[in-house]
Amino acid sequence: MASIDDIRKVYEQHDDDKNGVLTFQEAQSALQALGNLARNPSSFEDDFNRLSKNGVIGFDEFKQLANLTA
């Protein structure tokens, strides 16, 4: 299981435009990079849409997303 530090590293590495939030595509790529944490990718889009504000998520939402799919 990934630590918070591991999740933060992946989050920051996939924030392509370095604006502090992840778009759908960035979050999907980051979650895939977490590997075994992406247990239920079929619910990713619904979970992302529920957690996102204006089509982006911050780190706290990404942690929730990782836990929801883990």
Order of alpha helices (4+ residues) and beta strands (2+ residues): alpha-beta-alpha-alpha-beta-alpha
